Amino acid sequence: MPVSVVVGYLRIGETPETLAHEIMPHLSLAQIHDALSYFYDHCYEIELEIDQNSAEWGKAYLREHLSDEDYLHITGQIE
């Protein structure tokens, strides 16, 4: 389970307790807190991962690396 997923759930209002007991019962509360500890020690890297997994970042990356026609085809704007 990526740390970024744990952080994402917390950002939408979940608590470590609800994550451990309801959403990710395969993780213990201690493991959730370990993930948060890792996040606090590596904020920059995790924030970058979160940003790079956004639709906006993906579209910007494709726009930069593909031709206009390929970009429009990949993003479903033309068939």
VMD Tcl script that draws the C-alpha trace (Angstrom):
set ca {
  {0.00 0.00 0.00}
  {1.65 3.26 -1.08}
  {2.03 5.92 1.59}
  {0.46 8.38 -0.85}
  {-2.81 6.39 -0.71}
  {-2.90 6.63 3.08}
  {-2.24 10.38 2.86}
  {-4.94 10.75 0.21}
  {-7.56 9.16 2.46}
  {-6.58 11.43 5.33}
  {-6.92 14.46 3.08}
  {-10.53 13.58 2.32}
  {-11.38 13.38 6.01}
  {-10.65 9.83 7.08}
  {-8.81 9.20 10.34}
  {-6.06 6.69 11.04}
  {-8.64 4.72 13.04}
  {-11.19 4.53 10.22}
  {-8.45 3.54 7.80}
  {-7.28 0.68 10.00}
  {-10.73 -0.54 11.02}
  {-12.94 0.13 7.98}
  {-11.09 1.02 4.81}
  {-7.82 -0.92 5.10}
  {-8.46 -3.62 7.70}
  {-5.43 -5.51 6.42}
  {-3.28 -2.76 7.98}
  {-2.93 -2.23 11.70}
  {-3.26 1.17 13.31}
  {0.48 1.01 14.01}
  {1.16 0.46 10.30}
  {-0.98 3.47 9.40}
  {1.00 5.57 11.87}
  {4.25 4.17 10.43}
  {3.10 5.31 6.99}
  {2.37 8.78 8.36}
  {5.75 8.90 10.05}
  {7.38 8.00 6.74}
  {5.33 10.72 5.02}
  {6.45 13.37 7.51}
  {10.09 12.37 6.96}
  {9.71 12.30 3.15}
  {7.06 14.96 2.43}
  {8.71 16.26 -0.73}
  {8.95 12.86 -2.40}
  {5.43 11.79 -1.44}
  {3.91 15.12 -2.49}
  {5.70 14.77 -5.84}
  {4.27 11.25 -6.22}
  {0.77 12.54 -5.43}
  {1.15 15.39 -7.93}
  {2.46 13.04 -10.62}
  {-0.53 10.76 -10.18}
  {-3.02 13.54 -10.86}
  {-4.92 13.76 -14.15}
  {-3.66 17.30 -14.69}
  {-0.02 16.24 -14.40}
  {-0.62 13.31 -16.73}
  {-2.20 15.49 -19.39}
  {0.60 18.05 -19.12}
  {3.18 15.26 -19.46}
  {1.44 13.84 -22.52}
  {1.07 17.30 -24.08}
  {4.80 17.86 -23.67}
  {5.89 14.48 -25.05}
  {3.40 13.74 -27.84}
  {2.47 15.35 -31.11}
  {-0.79 17.30 -31.14}
  {-2.55 14.53 -33.05}
  {-1.29 11.79 -30.72}
  {-2.25 13.83 -27.66}
  {-5.78 14.34 -28.94}
  {-6.08 10.65 -29.81}
  {-4.75 9.43 -26.43}
  {-6.98 11.78 -24.46}
  {-10.05 10.74 -26.48}
  {-10.61 14.11 -28.10}
  {-10.47 12.57 -31.60}
  {-10.97 9.03 -32.84}
}
mol new
graphics top color blue
foreach p $ca { graphics top sphere $p radius 0.5 }
foreach p [lrange $ca 0 end-1] q [lrange $ca 1 end] { graphics top cylinder $p $q radius 0.2 }
display resetview
